[in-house]
């Protein structure tokens, strides 16, 4: 009688443990989105010019690192684009134009699966943003 219940009794805790774990990739993406949304400049959190540039630089650094999978890179790129679009006044007009082109290059590279091209575009975004780091805040 005990042998009949041995395997089902072992399978139940294992099934519960596996179902509680979830997908590590989904968990990582959710954590990235949650942390980013809490930053100034996202989801109605106002950002100063230096905060917006700093957050954009952080996102560009993550993209250029090459440590992101395709889904994470897509999320980071969308967050970067959203940050720039939501805080346009915080970026000089010539910088916005350059960033828009760089973000489009990154999207094109991502669409074709060219992760090296994505890193190259992200490095260009970093270079564009680095010109604004020393710029004084407007307010």
DSSP file (Angstrom, degrees, kcal/mol; ACC not computed):
  #  RESIDUE AA STRUCTURE BP1 BP2  ACC     N-H-->O    O-->H-N    N-H-->O    O-->H-N    TCO  KAPPA ALPHA  PHI   PSI    X-CA   Y-CA   Z-CA
    1    1 A X     >        0   0    0      0, 0.0     4,-0.9     0, 0.0     3,-0.3   0.000 360.0 360.0 360.0 -39.4    0.0    0.0    0.0
    2    2 A X  H >>  +     0   0    0      1,-0.2     4,-1.0     2,-0.2     3,-0.7   0.880 360.0  57.7 -66.4 -37.3    2.8    2.4    0.8
    3    3 A X  H 3> S+     0   0    0      1,-0.2     4,-0.7     2,-0.2     3,-0.3   0.833  99.5  58.9 -62.8 -32.3    4.5    1.7   -2.5
    4    4 A X  H 34 S+     0   0    0     -3,-0.3     4,-0.5     1,-0.2    -1,-0.2   0.823 112.8  38.4 -66.2 -30.8    1.4    2.9   -4.4
    5    5 A X  H <X S+     0   0    0     -4,-0.9     4,-2.0    -3,-0.7    -1,-0.2   0.547  95.2  85.7 -96.6  -9.0    1.6    6.3   -2.7
    6    6 A X  H  X S+     0   0    0     -4,-1.0     4,-1.3    -3,-0.3    -2,-0.1   0.951  94.9  37.2 -60.9 -54.0    5.3    6.7   -2.8
    7    7 A X  H  X S+     0   0    0     -4,-0.7     4,-2.5     1,-0.2     3,-0.3   0.915 116.5  50.3 -70.4 -43.9    5.6    8.2   -6.3
    8    8 A X  H  > S+     0   0    0     -4,-0.5     4,-1.7     1,-0.2    -1,-0.2   0.878 109.5  53.5 -61.4 -33.4    2.5   10.3   -6.2
    9    9 A X  H  X S+     0   0    0     -4,-2.0     4,-0.8     1,-0.2    -1,-0.2   0.824 112.7  43.6 -70.2 -30.0    3.6   11.8   -2.9
   10   10 A X  H  X S+     0   0    0     -4,-1.3     4,-1.4    -3,-0.3    -2,-0.2   0.829 110.9  54.9 -79.9 -33.7    7.0   12.7   -4.4
   11   11 A X  H  X S+     0   0    0     -4,-2.5     4,-2.8     1,-0.2     5,-0.2   0.853  99.3  60.8 -70.6 -35.0    5.5   14.1   -7.6
   12   12 A X  H  X S+     0   0    0     -4,-1.7     4,-2.3     2,-0.2     5,-0.2   0.951 107.1  41.9 -62.3 -52.6    3.1   16.6   -5.9
   13   13 A X  H  X S+     0   0    0     -4,-0.8     4,-2.4     1,-0.2    -1,-0.2   0.891 115.7  51.9 -62.9 -35.4    5.8   18.7   -4.1
   14   14 A X  H  X S+     0   0    0     -4,-1.4     4,-2.4     2,-0.2    -2,-0.2   0.928 110.0  47.9 -64.6 -44.3    8.0   18.6   -7.3
   15   15 A X  H  X S+     0   0    0     -4,-2.8     4,-2.2     1,-0.2    -2,-0.2   0.897 112.9  48.7 -63.1 -40.6    5.1   19.8   -9.5
   16   16 A X  H  X S+     0   0    0     -4,-2.3     4,-1.6    -5,-0.2    -1,-0.2   0.903 111.4  49.8 -66.4 -40.3    4.3   22.6   -7.0
   17   17 A X  H  X S+     0   0    0     -4,-2.4     4,-1.0    -5,-0.2    -2,-0.2   0.920 112.2  47.1 -64.8 -43.9    7.9   23.6   -6.8
   18   18 A X  H  X S+     0   0    0     -4,-2.4     4,-1.0     1,-0.2     3,-0.5   0.907 111.8  49.9 -65.4 -42.5    8.3   23.7  -10.6
   19   19 A X  H  < S+     0   0    0     -4,-2.2    -1,-0.2     1,-0.2    -2,-0.2   0.805 108.7  53.6 -68.6 -27.1    5.1   25.7  -11.1
   20   20 A X  H  < S+     0   0    0     -4,-1.6    -1,-0.2     1,-0.2    -2,-0.2   0.736  99.1  64.5 -77.2 -22.7    6.1   28.2   -8.5
   21   21 A X  H  < S-     0   0    0     -4,-1.0    -1,-0.2    -3,-0.5    -2,-0.2   0.907  81.1-173.7 -70.7 -42.3    9.5   28.9  -10.2
   22   22 A X     <  -     0   0    0     -4,-1.0     2,-0.5     4,-0.0    -1,-0.1  -0.127  44.3 -38.8  71.3-176.8    8.1   30.4  -13.4
   23   23 A X     >  -     0   0    0      1,-0.1     4,-2.4     2,-0.0     5,-0.2  -0.705  45.6-147.8 -84.7 125.9   10.3   31.3  -16.3
   24   24 A X  H  > S+     0   0    0     -2,-0.5     4,-2.4     1,-0.2     5,-0.2   0.879 100.8  52.3 -60.4 -36.6   13.7   32.9  -15.3
   25   25 A X  H  > S+     0   0    0      2,-0.2     4,-2.5     1,-0.2    -1,-0.2   0.926 110.2  46.9 -65.2 -44.7   13.6   35.0  -18.5
   26   26 A X  H  > S+     0   0    0      1,-0.2     4,-2.4     2,-0.2    -2,-0.2   0.892 112.5  50.8 -64.4 -39.1   10.1   36.3  -17.7
   27   27 A X  H  X S+     0   0    0     -4,-2.4     4,-2.4     2,-0.2    -2,-0.2   0.919 110.9  48.4 -63.4 -43.7   11.2   37.1  -14.2
   28   28 A X  H  X S+     0   0    0     -4,-2.4     4,-2.4     2,-0.2    -2,-0.2   0.912 112.7  47.7 -63.7 -43.8   14.3   39.0  -15.4
   29   29 A X  H  X S+     0   0    0     -4,-2.5     4,-2.5     2,-0.2    -1,-0.2   0.895 112.1  50.2 -64.5 -40.0   12.2   41.0  -17.9
   30   30 A X  H  X S+     0   0    0     -4,-2.4     4,-2.5     2,-0.2    -2,-0.2   0.909 111.2  48.5 -65.5 -41.6    9.6   41.8  -15.2
   31   31 A X  H  X S+     0   0    0     -4,-2.4     4,-2.8     2,-0.2     5,-0.3   0.909 111.4  50.3 -63.8 -42.1   12.3   42.9  -12.8
   32   32 A X  H  X S+     0   0    0     -4,-2.4     4,-2.4     1,-0.2    -2,-0.2   0.930 112.7  46.0 -61.7 -45.5   14.0   45.1  -15.4
   33   33 A X  H  X S+     0   0    0     -4,-2.5     4,-2.4     2,-0.2    -2,-0.2   0.897 114.1  48.8 -64.7 -40.3   10.6   46.7  -16.3
   34   34 A X  H  X S+     0   0    0     -4,-2.5     4,-1.2     2,-0.2    -2,-0.2   0.935 113.5  45.3 -65.9 -47.0    9.8   47.3  -12.6
   35   35 A X  H  < S+     0   0    0     -4,-2.8     4,-0.4     1,-0.2     3,-0.3   0.915 115.5  47.6 -63.5 -43.0   13.1   48.8  -11.7
   36   36 A X  H >< S+     0   0    0     -4,-2.4     3,-1.5    -5,-0.3    -2,-0.2   0.907 107.3  55.4 -66.1 -41.7   13.1   51.0  -14.8
   37   37 A X  H 3< S+     0   0    0     -4,-2.4    -1,-0.2     1,-0.3    -2,-0.2   0.780 103.5  56.8 -63.9 -26.0    9.5   52.2  -14.2
   38   38 A X  T 3< S+     0   0    0     -4,-1.2    -1,-0.3    -3,-0.3    -2,-0.2   0.613  90.2  96.3 -79.1 -11.8   10.5   53.3  -10.7
   39   39 A X  S X  S-     0   0    0     -3,-1.5     3,-1.5    -4,-0.4     6,-0.2  -0.420  91.0 -90.8 -77.8 152.3   13.2   55.6  -12.2
   40   40 A X  T 3  S+     0   0    0      1,-0.2     7,-0.2    -2,-0.1     6,-0.2  -0.348 112.1  37.2 -58.8 141.6   12.7   59.3  -12.8
   41   41 A X  T 3  S+     0   0    0      4,-3.1     2,-0.4     1,-0.3    -1,-0.2   0.325  98.0  96.2  98.7  -7.0   11.4   59.9  -16.3
   42   42 A X  S X  S-     0   0    0     -3,-1.5     3,-1.5     1,-0.2    -1,-0.3  -0.910  87.2  -1.1-118.4 145.2    9.1   56.8  -16.5
   43   43 A X  T 3  S-     0   0    0     -2,-0.4    -1,-0.2     1,-0.3     3,-0.1   0.889 132.9 -44.6  48.4  55.3    5.5   56.4  -15.8
   44   44 A X  T 3  S+     0   0    0      1,-0.2     2,-0.8    -3,-0.2    -1,-0.3   0.607 100.2 135.1  67.2  15.1    4.8   60.0  -14.8
   45   45 A X    <   -     0   0    0     -3,-1.5    -4,-3.1    -6,-0.2    -1,-0.2  -0.857  55.6-132.0 -89.0 113.0    7.8   60.3  -12.6
   46   46 A X        -     0   0    0     -2,-0.8     2,-0.4    -6,-0.2    -4,-0.1  -0.347  22.5-157.1 -69.0 147.5    9.2   63.7  -13.6
   47   47 A X        -     0   0    0     -7,-0.2     2,-0.1    -6,-0.1    -1,-0.0  -0.948  13.1-129.6-125.9 143.5   12.9   63.8  -14.3
   48   48 A X     >  -     0   0    0     -2,-0.4     4,-2.6     1,-0.1     5,-0.2  -0.449  40.7-100.8 -78.1 165.2   15.4   66.6  -14.3
   49   49 A X  H  > S+     0   0    0      1,-0.2     4,-2.3     2,-0.2     5,-0.2   0.902 124.9  48.0 -55.6 -41.5   17.6   67.0  -17.4
   50   50 A X  H  > S+     0   0    0      1,-0.2     4,-2.4     2,-0.2    -1,-0.2   0.872 111.4  50.3 -69.9 -34.3   20.5   65.2  -15.7
   51   51 A X  H  > S+     0   0    0      2,-0.2     4,-2.7     1,-0.2     5,-0.2   0.915 111.0  48.7 -67.2 -42.0   18.3   62.4  -14.4
   52   52 A X  H  X S+     0   0    0     -4,-2.6     4,-2.3     2,-0.2    -2,-0.2   0.931 114.8  44.4 -63.3 -45.6   16.8   61.8  -17.9
   53   53 A X  H  X S+     0   0    0     -4,-2.3     4,-2.6    -5,-0.2    -1,-0.2   0.900 113.3  51.6 -65.8 -39.9   20.3   61.8  -19.5
   54   54 A X  H  X S+     0   0    0     -4,-2.4     4,-2.3     2,-0.2    -2,-0.2   0.927 111.9  45.7 -62.7 -45.1   21.7   59.6  -16.7
   55   55 A X  H  X S+     0   0    0     -4,-2.7     4,-2.3     2,-0.2    -1,-0.2   0.898 112.9  50.5 -65.5 -40.0   18.8   57.0  -17.2
   56   56 A X  H  X S+     0   0    0     -4,-2.3     4,-2.5    -5,-0.2    -2,-0.2   0.902 110.4  50.2 -63.8 -40.5   19.2   57.1  -20.9
   57   57 A X  H  X S+     0   0    0     -4,-2.6     4,-2.6     2,-0.2    -2,-0.2   0.899 108.7  52.2 -64.1 -40.5   22.9   56.5  -20.6
   58   58 A X  H  X S+     0   0    0     -4,-2.3     4,-2.1     2,-0.2    -2,-0.2   0.919 111.2  46.6 -61.6 -44.2   22.3   53.6  -18.2
   59   59 A X  H  X S+     0   0    0     -4,-2.3     4,-2.2     2,-0.2    -2,-0.2   0.906 112.4  49.8 -65.4 -41.0   19.9   52.0  -20.8
   60   60 A X  H  X S+     0   0    0     -4,-2.5     4,-2.6     1,-0.2    -2,-0.2   0.891 108.9  53.3 -64.3 -38.5   22.4   52.6  -23.6
   61   61 A X  H  X S+     0   0    0     -4,-2.6     4,-1.3     2,-0.2    -1,-0.2   0.909 108.2  50.2 -61.0 -42.7   25.2   51.0  -21.5
   62   62 A X  H  X S+     0   0    0     -4,-2.1     4,-0.5     1,-0.2     5,-0.5   0.912 112.3  47.1 -62.9 -42.1   23.0   47.9  -20.9
   63   63 A X  H >< S+     0   0    0     -4,-2.2     3,-0.8     1,-0.2    -2,-0.2   0.903 113.3  47.9 -65.3 -41.3   22.4   47.7  -24.7
   64   64 A X  H 3< S+     0   0    0     -4,-2.6    -1,-0.2     1,-0.2    -2,-0.2   0.690  95.0  76.5 -74.6 -17.9   26.0   48.1  -25.5
   65   65 A X  H 3< S-     0   0    0     -4,-1.3    -1,-0.2    -3,-0.2    -2,-0.2   0.808  89.3-140.2 -65.0 -29.5   27.2   45.5  -23.0
   66   66 A X  S << S+     0   0    0     -3,-0.8    -1,-0.1    -4,-0.5    -3,-0.1   0.564  72.8 111.9  79.3   7.2   26.1   42.6  -25.1
   67   67 A X        +     0   0    0     -5,-0.5     2,-0.3     2,-0.1    -4,-0.1   0.356  53.2  92.5 -94.1   5.0   24.8   40.8  -22.0
   68   68 A X        -     0   0    0     -6,-0.3     2,-0.1    -5,-0.2     0, 0.0  -0.771  68.7-134.4-102.9 143.4   21.2   41.0  -23.0
   69   69 A X     >  -     0   0    0     -2,-0.3     4,-2.7     1,-0.1     5,-0.2  -0.321  42.5 -90.1 -80.6 178.2   19.2   38.5  -24.9
   70   70 A X  H  > S+     0   0    0      1,-0.2     4,-2.3     2,-0.2     5,-0.1   0.887 126.4  47.8 -60.3 -42.8   16.9   39.6  -27.7
   71   71 A X  H  > S+     0   0    0      2,-0.2     4,-2.3     1,-0.2    -1,-0.2   0.909 113.6  47.3 -66.6 -41.8   13.8   40.1  -25.5
   72   72 A X  H  > S+     0   0    0      2,-0.2     4,-2.7     1,-0.2    -2,-0.2   0.896 112.2  50.3 -65.8 -39.6   15.8   42.1  -22.9
   73   73 A X  H  X S+     0   0    0     -4,-2.7     4,-2.5     2,-0.2    -2,-0.2   0.901 109.8  50.9 -64.8 -40.5   17.4   44.2  -25.6
   74   74 A X  H  X S+     0   0    0     -4,-2.3     4,-2.4    -5,-0.2    -2,-0.2   0.929 112.0  47.0 -61.3 -45.6   14.0   44.9  -27.1
   75   75 A X  H  X S+     0   0    0     -4,-2.3     4,-2.3     1,-0.2    -2,-0.2   0.920 113.2  48.0 -63.5 -44.2   12.6   46.0  -23.7
   76   76 A X  H  X S+     0   0    0     -4,-2.7     4,-2.4     1,-0.2    -1,-0.2   0.895 112.0  49.8 -64.4 -39.8   15.7   48.2  -23.0
   77   77 A X  H  X S+     0   0    0     -4,-2.5     4,-2.6     2,-0.2    -1,-0.2   0.906 111.3  48.5 -66.4 -41.3   15.5   49.8  -26.4
   78   78 A X  H  X S+     0   0    0     -4,-2.4     4,-2.6     2,-0.2    -2,-0.2   0.892 112.1  49.8 -64.8 -39.1   11.7   50.5  -26.0
   79   79 A X  H  X S+     0   0    0     -4,-2.3     4,-2.6     2,-0.2    -2,-0.2   0.904 111.3  49.0 -65.7 -40.9   12.4   52.0  -22.6
   80   80 A X  H  X S+     0   0    0     -4,-2.4     4,-2.3     2,-0.2    -2,-0.2   0.934 112.9  46.8 -63.5 -46.6   15.2   54.2  -23.9
   81   81 A X  H  X S+     0   0    0     -4,-2.6     4,-2.6     1,-0.2     5,-0.2   0.920 113.9  48.5 -61.6 -44.3   13.0   55.4  -26.8
   82   82 A X  H  X S+     0   0    0     -4,-2.6     4,-2.8     2,-0.2    -2,-0.2   0.898 109.6  52.5 -62.8 -41.3   10.1   56.1  -24.4
   83   83 A X  H  X S+     0   0    0     -4,-2.6     4,-1.1     2,-0.2    -1,-0.2   0.925 112.8  44.1 -60.7 -45.7   12.4   57.9  -22.0
   84   84 A X  H  < S+     0   0    0     -4,-2.3     3,-0.3     1,-0.2    -2,-0.2   0.926 116.4  46.0 -67.2 -44.6   13.7   60.2  -24.7
   85   85 A X  H >< S+     0   0    0     -4,-2.6     3,-0.8     1,-0.2    -2,-0.2   0.872 114.1  48.3 -66.8 -36.5   10.2   60.8  -26.2
   86   86 A X  H 3< S+     0   0    0     -4,-2.8    -1,-0.2     1,-0.2    -2,-0.2   0.678 120.7  37.2 -77.2 -17.0    8.6   61.4  -22.8
   87   87 A X  T >< S+     0   0    0     -4,-1.1     3,-2.1    -3,-0.3     4,-0.4  -0.211  70.4 142.5-127.0  41.7   11.4   63.9  -21.8
   88   88 A X  G X   +     0   0    0     -3,-0.8     3,-1.6     1,-0.3    -1,-0.1   0.839  69.5  60.1 -54.8 -37.2   12.1   65.6  -25.1
   89   89 A X  G 3  S+     0   0    0      1,-0.3    -1,-0.3    -3,-0.1     4,-0.1   0.716  97.2  61.8 -66.1 -18.2   12.6   69.0  -23.4
   90   90 A X  G <  S+     0   0    0     -3,-2.1     2,-0.4    -6,-0.2    -1,-0.3   0.594  99.5  61.6 -84.3 -10.7   15.5   67.4  -21.4
   91   91 A X  S <  S-     0   0    0     -3,-1.6     5,-0.1    -4,-0.4    -1,-0.0  -0.959  92.0-112.6-117.9 131.9   17.5   66.7  -24.6
   92   92 A X     >  -     0   0    0     -2,-0.4     4,-2.5     1,-0.1     3,-0.3  -0.241  31.7-113.0 -58.8 152.2   18.7   69.4  -27.0
   93   93 A X  H  > S+     0   0    0      1,-0.2     4,-2.1     2,-0.2     5,-0.2   0.886 116.2  50.3 -57.8 -44.2   17.0   69.3  -30.4
   94   94 A X  H  > S+     0   0    0      1,-0.2     4,-1.9     2,-0.2    -1,-0.2   0.855 111.5  50.2 -64.9 -32.4   20.2   68.3  -32.3
   95   95 A X  H  > S+     0   0    0     -3,-0.3     4,-3.1     2,-0.2    -2,-0.2   0.901 107.5  53.2 -69.9 -41.1   20.8   65.5  -29.8
   96   96 A X  H  X S+     0   0    0     -4,-2.5     4,-2.6     2,-0.2    -2,-0.2   0.907 108.8  50.4 -59.7 -41.9   17.2   64.2  -30.2
   97   97 A X  H  X S+     0   0    0     -4,-2.1     4,-1.9     2,-0.2    -1,-0.2   0.932 113.4  44.6 -62.5 -46.3   17.6   64.0  -33.9
   98   98 A X  H  X S+     0   0    0     -4,-1.9     4,-2.4     1,-0.2    -2,-0.2   0.914 114.1  49.9 -64.3 -42.5   20.9   62.0  -33.6
   99   99 A X  H  X S+     0   0    0     -4,-3.1     4,-3.0     1,-0.2     5,-0.2   0.887 107.3  54.3 -64.6 -38.9   19.3   59.8  -30.9
  100  100 A X  H  X S+     0   0    0     -4,-2.6     4,-2.1    -5,-0.2    -1,-0.2   0.918 111.3  45.6 -61.2 -42.8   16.3   59.1  -33.1
  101  101 A X  H  X S+     0   0    0     -4,-1.9     4,-2.1     2,-0.2    -2,-0.2   0.899 113.9  48.6 -65.9 -40.6   18.5   58.0  -35.9
  102  102 A X  H  X S+     0   0    0     -4,-2.4     4,-2.2     2,-0.2    -2,-0.2   0.893 111.1  49.9 -66.7 -39.8   20.6   55.9  -33.6
  103  103 A X  H  X S+     0   0    0     -4,-3.0     4,-2.5     2,-0.2    -1,-0.2   0.893 109.9  51.2 -66.5 -38.8   17.6   54.2  -32.0
  104  104 A X  H  X S+     0   0    0     -4,-2.1     4,-2.6    -5,-0.2    -2,-0.2   0.906 109.3  50.7 -64.1 -40.0   16.2   53.4  -35.5
  105  105 A X  H  X S+     0   0    0     -4,-2.1     4,-2.3     2,-0.2    -2,-0.2   0.907 110.6  49.3 -61.7 -41.3   19.6   51.8  -36.4
  106  106 A X  H  X S+     0   0    0     -4,-2.2     4,-2.5     2,-0.2    -2,-0.2   0.902 111.0  49.6 -65.1 -41.0   19.4   49.8  -33.2
  107  107 A X  H  X S+     0   0    0     -4,-2.5     4,-2.6     2,-0.2    -2,-0.2   0.914 110.6  50.1 -63.3 -42.7   15.8   48.7  -34.0
  108  108 A X  H  X S+     0   0    0     -4,-2.6     4,-1.4     2,-0.2     6,-0.2   0.920 112.2  47.3 -62.0 -43.6   16.9   47.7  -37.6
  109  109 A X  H  <>S+     0   0    0     -4,-2.3     5,-2.7     1,-0.2     4,-0.4   0.909 113.2  48.7 -64.3 -42.0   19.8   45.7  -36.2
  110  110 A X  H ><5S+     0   0    0     -4,-2.5     3,-1.0     1,-0.2    -2,-0.2   0.884 106.9  56.1 -65.5 -39.1   17.5   44.0  -33.6
  111  111 A X  H 3<5S+     0   0    0     -4,-2.6    -1,-0.2     1,-0.3    -2,-0.2   0.832 112.2  42.2 -63.4 -32.5   14.9   43.2  -36.3
  112  112 A X  T 3<5S-     0   0    0     -4,-1.4    -1,-0.3    -5,-0.2    -2,-0.2   0.436 115.9-113.6 -93.8   0.3   17.5   41.3  -38.3
  113  113 A X  T < 5 +     0   0    0     -3,-1.0     2,-1.5    -4,-0.4    -3,-0.2   0.678  65.6 148.5  77.7  16.6   19.0   39.7  -35.3
  114  114 A X     >< +     0   0    0     -5,-2.7     4,-2.0    -6,-0.2    -1,-0.2  -0.650  16.2 172.3 -86.9  85.3   22.3   41.5  -35.7
  115  115 A X  H  > S+     0   0    0     -2,-1.5     4,-2.3     1,-0.2    -1,-0.2   0.814  77.9  55.4 -67.4 -30.0   23.3   41.8  -32.1
  116  116 A X  H  > S+     0   0    0      2,-0.2     4,-2.2     1,-0.2    -1,-0.2   0.908 108.2  48.4 -66.2 -41.6   26.7   43.2  -33.1
  117  117 A X  H  > S+     0   0    0      2,-0.2     4,-2.4     1,-0.2    -2,-0.2   0.860 109.7  53.2 -64.6 -36.0   25.0   46.0  -35.0
  118  118 A X  H  X S+     0   0    0     -4,-2.0     4,-2.6     2,-0.2    -2,-0.2   0.924 109.2  48.2 -63.9 -44.7   22.8   46.6  -32.0
  119  119 A X  H  X S+     0   0    0     -4,-2.3     4,-2.3     2,-0.2    -2,-0.2   0.896 111.1  51.2 -62.5 -39.9   25.8   47.0  -29.8
  120  120 A X  H  X S+     0   0    0     -4,-2.2     4,-1.8     2,-0.2    -2,-0.2   0.912 111.7  46.6 -63.8 -43.1   27.4   49.4  -32.3
  121  121 A X  H  X S+     0   0    0     -4,-2.4     4,-2.1     2,-0.2    -2,-0.2   0.891 111.5  52.0 -65.5 -39.2   24.2   51.5  -32.4
  122  122 A X  H  X S+     0   0    0     -4,-2.6     4,-2.4     1,-0.2    -2,-0.2   0.877 107.3  52.5 -65.1 -37.0   24.1   51.5  -28.6
  123  123 A X  H  X S+     0   0    0     -4,-2.3     4,-2.4     2,-0.2    -1,-0.2   0.888 108.4  50.8 -64.4 -38.5   27.7   52.7  -28.5
  124  124 A X  H  X S+     0   0    0     -4,-1.8     4,-2.5     2,-0.2    -2,-0.2   0.886 108.5  51.9 -65.4 -37.9   26.7   55.5  -30.9
  125  125 A X  H  X S+     0   0    0     -4,-2.1     4,-2.7     2,-0.2    -2,-0.2   0.920 109.0  50.8 -62.2 -43.5   23.8   56.4  -28.5
  126  126 A X  H  X S+     0   0    0     -4,-2.4     4,-2.3     1,-0.2    -2,-0.2   0.926 110.6  48.9 -58.2 -45.3   26.3   56.4  -25.6
  127  127 A X  H  X S+     0   0    0     -4,-2.4     4,-0.8     2,-0.2    -2,-0.2   0.896 111.5  48.9 -63.3 -40.5   28.6   58.8  -27.6
  128  128 A X  H >< S+     0   0    0     -4,-2.5     3,-0.6     1,-0.2     4,-0.3   0.924 114.1  45.8 -64.3 -43.8   25.7   61.1  -28.4
  129  129 A X  H >X S+     0   0    0     -4,-2.7     3,-1.8     1,-0.2     4,-0.8   0.831 101.6  66.0 -69.0 -32.0   24.6   61.2  -24.8
  130  130 A X  H 3X S+     0   0    0     -4,-2.3     4,-0.5     1,-0.3     3,-0.3   0.777  92.3  62.9 -64.1 -24.7   28.1   61.7  -23.5
  131  131 A X  H << S+     0   0    0     -4,-0.8    -1,-0.3    -3,-0.6    -2,-0.2   0.706 106.5  45.4 -69.4 -18.9   28.1   65.1  -25.2
  132  132 A X  H X4 S+     0   0    0     -3,-1.8     3,-1.2    -4,-0.3    -1,-0.2   0.578  88.0  86.5 -99.4 -12.1   25.2   66.2  -23.0
  133  133 A X  H 3< S+     0   0    0     -4,-0.8    -2,-0.1    -3,-0.3    -1,-0.1   0.888  95.6  41.6 -58.7 -40.5   26.6   64.8  -19.7
  134  134 A X  T 3< S+     0   0    0     -4,-0.5    -1,-0.3    -3,-0.1    -2,-0.1   0.529  90.0 112.5 -84.8  -4.9   28.5   68.0  -19.0
  135  135 A X  S <  S-     0   0    0     -3,-1.2    -3,-0.1     1,-0.1     2,-0.0  -0.435  75.3-109.4 -69.1 141.0   25.7   70.3  -20.2
  136  136 A X        -     0   0    0     -2,-0.1     2,-0.2     1,-0.1    -1,-0.1  -0.361  32.8-105.4 -70.3 149.9   24.2   72.4  -17.4
  137  137 A X        -     0   0    0      1,-0.1    -1,-0.1    -2,-0.0   -47,-0.0  -0.480  17.6-142.6 -71.8 143.9   20.6   71.6  -16.2
  138  138 A X              0   0    0     -2,-0.2    -1,-0.1     1,-0.1    -2,-0.0   0.690 360.0 360.0 -80.8 -18.5   18.0   74.0  -17.4
  139  139 A X              0   0    0      0, 0.0    -1,-0.1     0, 0.0    -2,-0.0   0.397 360.0 360.0-155.0 360.0   16.1   73.8  -14.1
